[in-house]
Each structure stands twice: as C-alpha cells, then as structure tokens.
Amino acid sequence: MMNMLKQLFAAGCALPLLALAQGAALAPQAERISDRVIQQDHAAYERLQARIKGLNDGGRRVADYHLSKAQCWLDVSFHEYTRNDRSDFPQAAMSESEKLIAAMEAHAEPLPSETPLVNGAARLRPDLWERAHGLKQGAGFTCAAQKTACAEVELVHAGNEFNQQQWRHAKPYVQIAEDALADAQTLAAQCLPPARMKRGR
C-alpha cells in the first residue's frame, strides 16, 4: 500500500487514493451528546496523535514543516471540537492533518505545501499570507518552518471564526498568526546555512 501511495504521489495523482485512505472521522454533529460518542471522537484524535509521534520516532523532526502543520491542524480541530463547534471545521481540519500524516508515512515526494481554506474560511490578512510565502522561499526557512506552518493554519482558523462570528472571535487567532510569523522571521534571520553551522562546531 505504501509503495503504491509513493508511486501515485510521484505521478501527481495521489489525491483520490488519499481520500479513500482517510479513516479519521468524527461523529455527526447531532450525535455528539453522549459520553460514548465523545470518547470515540477523542480516541480518533489520540490515534492521529500517535501517528504523528510515530513519524517523529522514525526521525522526522518536531520542527519539520509538514509534521508541524499536521500537528497544528490536529490542534485547531480539537480546540474547536472542545468548544462545541457544530460546523464542518473540526472534521475538515482533522482531515488535513491526516492527509499530511498519510503522505509522510508513505514517504511521498514532494509533500504538499499549500494551505487550503477549509470549510470556506475567509482569507484574512493577505499580507500575512505573503509573509509566510516569502519565508518558505527564503534561505532560513529550515529554522522558521514550524512557526510558519502553524501561522498558516491559524490564519485559516481565524478565517473560519470570522465567517461564523466575525472579527471579535477571529482576532485572537490572527494575533497568534502575527506573533508566529514575527518569531519565524527572527528565526530565519538567525539561521545559519548548513555549511556554516558545520564549520562553526
């Protein structure tokens, strides 16, 4: 199965197979009223968390862009689930996490770097999206990858909140994205190229 996924990614046609491979599903919103159903949903989060840990155990850095993004998608999904968000956002964010996890487990190349506006999230703060794009193209991105990945996810989170409850509810997540990108720029500026790091040891 993993070899097939890897081959399909290389051919640029893995999305249909990945859609079939997704197994993490939350209970329908109307059923999230019993302890049993909520425990099942929590178990789904725990299984994805265990897969992220497995990727790290296998050598992928915690600060890796794609591992960080999978974690941040999972985090915002769980955050909104526990806030009783009845929209499709918790499931959509969970699915984005699992797509990245499955791709990493399959050793797919190249891994996707786009950030979909799930659940029809508004695209707030184009300047921050441009800043994130610039960081991903920059020489110091290795050091800024984690902060950049999570900032992108938080911008989607903010856009979803804006659609649901307008700016007052979106503002905290915009602030998180602003702070993360400021940190990312500092880390990128301080990041030494691999050759210089080696000579400095």
C-alpha positions as CSV (number, residue, x, y, z in Angstrom):
1,M,0.0,0.0,0.0
2,M,2.8,2.5,0.9
3,N,4.7,1.8,-2.3
4,M,1.5,2.4,-4.3
5,L,0.9,5.7,-2.5
6,K,4.5,6.8,-3.1
7,Q,4.2,6.0,-6.8
8,L,0.9,7.8,-7.1
9,F,2.4,10.9,-5.4
10,A,5.3,10.9,-7.8
11,A,2.8,10.8,-10.7
12,G,0.9,13.7,-9.2
13,C,-2.3,11.7,-8.8
14,A,-2.4,10.7,-5.1
15,L,-5.4,12.7,-4.0
16,P,-8.1,10.3,-5.0
17,L,-6.3,7.4,-3.2
18,L,-5.6,9.6,-0.2
19,A,-9.2,10.4,0.0
20,L,-10.0,6.7,0.1
21,A,-7.3,6.1,2.7
22,Q,-8.7,8.6,5.3
23,G,-10.0,6.9,8.3
24,A,-10.2,9.6,11.0
25,A,-13.9,10.6,11.2
26,L,-15.7,12.4,13.9
27,A,-19.3,11.5,14.8
28,P,-22.0,13.5,13.1
29,Q,-22.7,16.7,15.0
30,A,-26.1,15.7,16.2
31,E,-24.7,12.6,17.8
32,R,-22.1,14.4,20.0
33,I,-24.3,14.4,23.0
34,S,-23.2,11.2,24.8
35,D,-20.1,10.2,26.7
36,R,-19.7,7.2,24.5
37,V,-19.7,9.2,21.3
38,I,-17.4,11.9,22.7
39,Q,-14.9,9.2,23.9
40,Q,-14.9,7.7,20.4
41,D,-14.1,11.1,18.9
42,H,-11.3,11.6,21.5
43,A,-9.9,8.2,20.5
44,A,-9.8,9.3,16.9
45,Y,-7.7,12.3,17.9
46,E,-5.5,10.1,20.0
47,R,-4.8,7.7,17.1
48,L,-3.7,10.6,14.9
49,Q,-1.6,12.0,17.6
50,A,0.1,8.6,18.0
51,R,0.8,8.5,14.2
52,I,2.4,12.0,14.5
53,K,4.6,10.7,17.3
54,G,5.5,7.6,15.2
55,L,6.7,9.9,12.5
56,N,8.9,11.8,15.0
57,D,10.1,8.5,16.4
58,G,11.1,7.5,12.9
59,G,13.4,10.5,12.6
60,R,11.2,13.4,11.3
61,R,12.0,16.5,13.3
62,V,9.3,18.0,15.5
63,A,10.1,21.3,13.8
64,D,9.7,19.9,10.3
65,Y,7.3,22.0,8.3
66,H,4.9,19.2,7.4
67,L,5.0,17.4,10.7
68,S,4.3,20.8,12.4
69,K,1.5,21.5,10.1
70,A,-0.1,18.1,10.7
71,Q,0.1,18.8,14.4
72,C,-1.3,22.3,14.1
73,W,-4.2,21.1,12.0
74,L,-5.0,18.5,14.7
75,D,-4.7,21.0,17.4
76,V,-7.1,23.5,15.9
77,S,-9.5,20.7,15.1
78,F,-9.5,19.5,18.7
79,H,-9.7,23.1,20.0
80,E,-12.9,23.8,18.0
81,Y,-14.3,20.4,18.8
82,T,-14.0,21.0,22.6
83,R,-15.6,24.5,22.0
84,N,-18.6,22.6,20.6
85,D,-18.1,24.0,17.1
86,R,-21.0,22.4,15.2
87,S,-19.7,23.3,11.8
88,D,-17.6,21.1,9.5
89,F,-14.4,22.8,10.6
90,P,-13.3,20.2,13.2
91,Q,-13.6,17.4,10.7
92,A,-12.1,19.4,7.8
93,A,-9.0,20.4,9.9
94,M,-8.7,16.8,11.2
95,S,-8.7,15.5,7.6
96,E,-6.0,18.0,6.6
97,S,-3.9,16.6,9.4
98,E,-4.4,13.1,8.3
99,K,-3.7,13.8,4.7
100,L,-0.3,15.1,5.7
101,I,0.3,12.2,8.1
102,A,-0.5,9.7,5.4
103,A,1.7,11.4,2.9
104,M,4.7,11.4,5.3
105,E,4.1,7.8,6.2
106,A,4.2,6.9,2.5
107,H,7.5,8.9,2.1
108,A,5.7,10.9,-0.7
109,E,7.7,13.5,-2.6
110,P,7.0,16.3,-3.0
111,L,4.8,16.8,0.1
112,P,2.1,19.5,-0.4
113,S,2.9,23.0,0.9
114,E,-0.4,24.7,0.1
115,T,-2.8,25.6,2.9
116,P,-6.5,25.1,1.9
117,L,-9.1,27.4,3.3
118,V,-11.2,24.6,4.8
119,N,-14.9,25.0,5.5
120,G,-14.9,28.0,3.2
121,A,-12.7,30.1,5.6
122,A,-12.2,33.7,4.7
123,R,-8.7,34.6,3.5
124,L,-7.9,37.3,6.1
125,R,-4.7,39.4,6.2
126,P,-3.2,38.8,2.7
127,D,-0.1,40.5,4.0
128,L,0.5,37.7,6.4
129,W,-0.1,35.0,3.7
130,E,2.5,36.8,1.6
131,R,4.9,36.9,4.5
132,A,4.5,33.2,5.0
133,H,5.1,32.5,1.3
134,G,8.3,34.6,1.5
135,L,9.6,32.7,4.4
136,K,9.0,29.4,2.6
137,Q,11.1,30.7,-0.3
138,G,13.9,32.1,1.9
139,A,17.3,30.7,2.9
140,G,16.5,30.4,6.6
141,F,13.2,28.5,6.2
142,T,14.6,25.4,7.9
143,C,14.7,27.3,11.2
144,A,11.4,29.0,10.6
145,A,9.4,26.1,9.3
146,Q,7.4,25.2,12.5
147,K,6.3,28.7,13.2
148,T,5.4,29.3,9.5
149,A,3.3,26.2,9.3
150,C,1.3,26.9,12.4
151,A,0.8,30.5,11.4
152,E,-0.8,29.4,8.1
153,V,-3.1,27.0,9.9
154,E,-4.1,29.8,12.4
155,L,-4.9,32.1,9.6
156,V,-7.4,29.5,8.3
157,H,-8.7,29.1,11.8
158,A,-9.2,32.9,12.0
159,G,-10.9,32.9,8.7
160,N,-13.3,30.3,9.9
161,E,-14.1,32.2,13.0
162,F,-14.6,35.3,11.0
163,N,-17.2,33.6,8.9
164,Q,-19.0,32.3,11.9
165,Q,-18.8,35.1,14.5
166,Q,-17.0,38.0,12.8
167,W,-13.8,39.9,13.8
168,R,-14.0,39.8,17.6
169,H,-13.8,36.0,17.5
170,A,-11.2,35.9,14.7
171,K,-8.9,38.4,16.3
172,P,-7.2,36.1,18.8
173,Y,-6.1,33.7,16.1
174,V,-4.9,36.5,13.8
175,Q,-2.8,37.6,16.7
176,I,-1.4,34.1,17.1
177,A,-0.5,34.1,13.4
178,E,1.1,37.6,13.6
179,D,3.2,36.5,16.6
180,A,4.2,33.2,15.0
181,L,5.3,34.9,11.8
182,A,7.3,37.5,13.7
183,D,9.1,34.7,15.5
184,A,9.6,32.9,12.2
185,Q,11.2,35.9,10.6
186,T,13.6,36.3,13.6
187,L,14.5,32.6,13.4
188,A,15.0,32.7,9.7
189,A,17.3,35.8,10.0
190,Q,19.4,33.9,12.7
191,C,19.5,30.7,10.7
192,L,23.0,29.7,9.6
193,P,23.4,27.8,6.3
194,P,24.3,24.1,6.9
195,A,27.9,24.6,5.7
196,R,28.5,27.5,8.2
197,M,26.9,25.5,11.0
198,K,29.3,22.6,10.3
199,R,32.3,24.9,10.3
200,G,31.3,26.6,13.5
201,R,31.3,23.3,15.5
